[in-house]
Amino acid sequence: MTTITIRNNTRLMAEIDRIAEVAGYLWTKGWAERNGGNISVNVSSFLTDDERELPSLCPSVPLAEEVTELCGHVFYVTGTGKRMRYVAKDPFANGSLIRIAADGKSYDIIAEQAIAPTSELPSHLLMHNFVRRSGRDNRVVLHTHPTDLIGMTHCKPFLNSEVLTRTLWSMIPECRIIVPKGVGIVPYEIPGTLALAHATIEQLAHHDVVFWEKHGILAVGEDVIECFDAIDTLSKSAQIYFNARMAGFEPEGMTDEQLDGLVEPFGLEIYG
């Protein structure tokens, strides 16, 4: 009955299809080696009351920190050790729906299979909790490993948020338009730790995209495809920068006047 109920929900399945679509993009881009990267999406608004109350498929799992803004919410989360290339083919065999307990202290897996969520789930939930508390309707947390963007974090000058933002913005106008809040930087932390999560939350107070030094990129947003698009656009800027450097010159980039000229026509936020 659980499988039939969930799969008959056309709005939910359309969202799951979008997640699978993005998982496929991450793989074909070369950003998801082995089981690299993870996705979590708040799907509560797509579920009926009965679906939100589906029975747990296994014992409740305690969380290291409470997420009181997420009580009763349901998320699709990619599975631990699962490959994005397989999420793209069969999202329910490589991820699951989880429900946060009424007290925000644990979660249950409610559909379709008892697939353990990504090991970075506690970090994802803390980020979801933060953006909801901040009044932002960001349903998505997307983490991936773009080769060119990670490469930039191996260069010390680019570990400054303003320098990195200015460099990427200046390579192509669309970057300033699509990533108007610029990018945050988190100095290296061990993957999957709460220390990494808390450091990221500090950056999410000002940015929607955060670079993890020598590790990867994380984006939050209202739509999983828009999160992918933001990272993809930053990647294009990095490619332009590296291509110019490989051709033997430092790219000039757009001037401050040219970048500022985008603000009014596109209603952009002022960074900094």
C-alpha positions in Angstrom: 0.0 0.0 0.0 2.9 2.4 0.9 4.4 2.1 -2.6 1.1 2.5 -4.4 0.2 5.6 -2.3 3.4 7.4 -2.9 3.8 6.6 -6.6 0.2 7.6 -7.2 1.0 11.1 -5.9 1.7 12.9 -9.2 3.0 16.1 -7.6 5.5 14.2 -5.4 6.6 12.0 -8.3 7.2 15.1 -10.5 9.5 16.5 -7.8 11.3 13.1 -7.4 11.8 13.1 -11.2 13.4 16.6 -11.0 15.8 15.3 -8.3 16.7 12.3 -10.5 17.2 14.7 -13.4 19.7 16.8 -11.5 21.4 13.7 -10.1 22.0 12.7 -13.7 23.5 16.1 -14.5 25.9 15.8 -11.6 27.1 12.5 -12.9 27.5 13.5 -16.5 29.3 16.7 -15.5 31.9 14.7 -13.6 30.9 16.2 -10.3 29.8 13.0 -8.6 32.7 10.5 -8.5 31.7 7.2 -6.8 29.2 8.2 -4.1 30.3 11.9 -4.0 27.7 14.5 -3.2 24.2 14.4 -1.7 20.8 16.0 -2.1 18.0 16.7 0.3 14.6 18.3 -0.6 11.7 19.2 1.7 8.7 17.5 0.0 6.2 18.1 2.8 4.0 20.4 0.6 3.6 17.6 -2.0 2.2 15.1 0.5 -1.3 14.4 1.7 -2.0 14.2 5.5 -2.2 10.4 5.2 1.1 10.2 3.4 2.9 12.4 6.0 1.7 9.9 8.6 2.9 6.7 6.9 4.4 4.2 9.3 8.1 4.0 9.9 10.0 1.2 8.0 12.6 0.9 10.8 13.3 2.1 14.3 13.5 5.9 14.8 17.0 7.4 14.4 18.1 10.0 16.9 19.7 13.3 15.7 22.8 14.8 17.2 21.1 18.2 17.4 17.4 19.2 17.5 15.9 20.7 14.4 12.8 22.3 15.9 11.9 24.2 12.7 11.4 20.9 10.9 9.1 19.0 13.2 6.8 16.8 11.2 8.4 17.7 7.8 9.2 15.1 5.2 12.3 15.1 3.1 13.6 13.1 0.1 17.3 12.3 0.9 19.8 10.5 -1.2 21.2 7.4 0.4 24.5 6.8 2.2 27.0 5.2 -0.2 24.7 5.6 -3.2 25.9 6.9 -6.6 24.3 9.8 -8.3 24.3 7.9 -11.6 22.0 5.3 -9.9 19.9 8.0 -8.1 19.2 9.3 -11.7 17.9 5.8 -12.7 16.0 4.8 -9.6 15.7 7.5 -6.9 13.7 5.3 -4.5 16.3 2.5 -4.6 19.0 5.0 -3.9 17.3 7.3 -1.5 14.3 7.5 0.8 11.6 9.7 2.4 12.2 10.6 6.0 9.9 12.3 8.5 11.3 14.5 11.3 9.8 13.6 14.7 7.3 16.0 16.4 10.0 17.0 18.8 12.7 17.5 16.2 15.0 15.0 17.9 14.9 12.1 15.5 13.6 10.9 12.2 11.8 7.9 10.6 12.2 6.4 7.2 8.7 6.2 5.8 9.1 5.3 2.1 9.8 3.5 -0.2 12.6 1.4 1.1 14.6 1.5 4.3 17.5 3.2 2.6 19.8 4.9 5.2 20.2 8.6 4.3 23.5 10.2 3.4 26.0 10.4 6.3 25.8 14.2 5.9 22.0 14.2 6.8 22.6 15.9 10.2 24.4 18.7 8.4 21.7 19.0 5.8 19.0 19.1 8.4 20.8 21.8 10.4 21.0 23.9 7.2 17.3 23.3 6.4 16.5 24.3 10.0 18.5 27.5 9.7 17.0 28.7 6.5 13.4 28.1 7.7 14.2 29.9 10.9 15.5 32.8 8.8 12.2 32.9 6.9 13.6 31.7 3.6 11.6 29.2 1.5 14.7 27.2 0.6 13.5 23.6 0.3 16.7 22.2 -1.2 20.3 21.5 -0.1 22.5 20.3 -2.9 26.2 19.3 -2.3 28.5 18.2 -5.2 32.1 18.2 -6.3 32.7 20.4 -9.4 36.4 19.9 -10.4 37.1 23.4 -11.5 35.5 25.1 -8.5 37.3 22.9 -6.1 40.5 23.6 -7.9 40.1 27.3 -7.2 40.0 26.6 -3.4 43.6 25.2 -3.7 44.7 28.7 -4.5 45.1 30.7 -1.3 43.9 34.1 -2.7 40.6 32.5 -3.6 40.0 31.5 0.0 38.8 35.1 0.4 35.0 35.3 -0.3 35.2 38.8 -1.8 38.1 37.9 -4.1 36.5 34.6 -5.3 33.1 36.2 -5.8 34.6 39.1 -7.8 36.7 36.8 -10.0 33.8 34.5 -10.9 31.3 37.3 -11.4 33.6 39.1 -13.7 34.0 36.2 -16.2 30.5 36.4 -17.6 27.5 38.7 -16.9 25.1 35.8 -16.1 27.2 34.8 -13.1 26.5 38.1 -11.4 22.8 37.7 -12.3 22.3 34.1 -11.3 24.4 34.1 -8.1 23.6 37.6 -6.8 24.6 37.0 -3.2 28.1 35.9 -4.2 29.8 32.9 -2.6 30.9 32.0 0.9 34.0 30.1 1.9 34.4 27.5 4.6 38.0 26.6 5.5 38.7 22.9 5.4 36.7 20.8 7.8 36.4 17.0 8.0 33.5 16.0 5.7 30.2 15.0 7.4 31.0 16.7 10.7 28.8 19.1 12.6 31.7 21.5 12.7 31.4 21.7 8.9 27.6 22.2 9.2 27.9 25.1 11.7 30.6 26.8 9.7 28.4 26.5 6.6 25.4 28.0 8.4 27.4 31.1 9.2 28.0 31.5 5.5 24.4 30.8 4.6 23.4 33.9 6.6 24.8 35.9 3.6 25.0 33.5 0.6 23.1 30.8 -1.2 26.2 29.0 -2.4 29.1 28.0 -0.2 32.5 26.6 -1.2 34.1 24.0 1.1 37.9 24.3 0.8 39.4 21.3 -1.1 36.1 19.4 -0.9 33.1 20.7 -2.8 30.2 23.2 -3.2 26.9 23.5 -1.5 23.8 25.4 -2.7 20.5 26.1 -1.0 17.4 27.3 -2.8 13.7 26.9 -3.5 14.2 24.6 -6.5 16.6 21.7 -7.1 17.2 22.6 -10.8 17.9 26.3 -9.8 20.5 25.1 -7.3 22.2 23.1 -10.0 22.0 26.0 -12.4 23.7 28.3 -9.9 26.6 25.9 -9.5 26.8 25.2 -13.2 27.0 28.9 -13.9 29.9 29.3 -11.4 31.6 26.4 -13.0 31.3 28.1 -16.4 33.0 31.2 -15.0 35.8 29.1 -13.5 36.3 27.4 -16.9 36.6 30.8 -18.6 39.1 31.9 -16.0 41.2 28.7 -16.3 41.1 28.7 -20.1 42.4 32.2 -20.2 45.2 31.3 -17.7 46.1 28.2 -19.8 46.3 30.5 -22.9 49.0 32.4 -21.1 47.3 35.5 -19.8 45.4 36.8 -16.7 41.8 37.4 -17.8 40.8 41.0 -17.6 37.3 40.3 -16.3 34.4 42.7 -16.3 35.0 46.1 -14.7 33.3 47.3 -11.6 31.3 49.7 -13.7 30.2 46.8 -16.0 29.2 44.7 -13.0 27.4 47.5 -11.3 25.5 48.2 -14.5 23.7 44.8 -14.1 22.2 45.7 -10.7 19.3 47.9 -11.7 18.2 46.2 -14.9 18.0 42.8 -13.1 17.0 44.0 -9.6 20.1 42.4 -8.0 21.1 42.5 -4.4 24.2 44.6 -3.4 26.9 42.2 -2.2 29.0 42.9 0.8 
